[in-house]
Amino acid sequence: MTSTNLDGAVWHKSTRSGQDGNCVEVADNLPHVVAVRDTKDRDGGTLTFSPEGWATFLDAVKAGEFDCDTK
């Protein structure tokens, strides 16, 4: 497994995040990588994505592809 250098990452949390602590932080200011981590466990590991993969994921979220039917 290759380690990604995250020095210089600027982390931000969604403005839609509530105060319950169930949030992720994203660093999208690095070249060639978008990093995601859990706000409750910042040292517990980081997922990394290509910018294209991250954009595809966000488009799918916005399109409702991961919405659950709770009825």
N, C-alpha and C positions, 0 to 999 in steps of 0.2 A: 504494500500500500504506500502510495506517495503522499507526503505531507505537503499541504498548501501553506505558503507563507501568508499569514494574515496581518503582518505588521502594517500599520497604517489604516486598518479597517475602521470605518466610521459606522457604528451600529445605530440603528433607529428602530423604533417600535411603531406599529401601525397606529394611526390616530383613531382607529375604530376599536382598539384594544380597551377592554374594561379594566377595572381596578381589582379583579379577582386573581390576577397573577398568572392566568393561563394564556401566556403570550409568547411570541417569538420575536427575535430581533433579526434584522437583515442588514448586511453590509453590501452595498452594491456600487461602491466607489473604487473597487480594485480592478485592475486590468484582467480580463479573461476569466473572472470568477465572481459568483455571487455566493455569499456565505450566509447561513441561517443557523441560529442557536436558540436555545430555550432561555427565557429571561430568569427562570427560577434556578437554573443550573448552568451558568455561563461557562464553567470549566468542564462541563460534562460531555463535551463533544460538539462538533460543528459539521453541518452538512454543507457541501459545496456543489454548485451547479454551474454549467456554462451560462453565459448571459442569454443565449438562445433558448436553452432548456428552461431557464427561469421564466422567460417571457412566455413560452408555450404553456407552462404551468399556470401563470397568472391569467392568461387568456381563458384557459379551461375553467378556472375558479370563477371568473367573471361571467362565463357562459352558463354557470350552474351545473357543470358536469359532475361535481362532487356533492351536490345537495342530496340530503337524505329525505325520503318521504316519511314523515313522522306521524302520519294519520293512521 
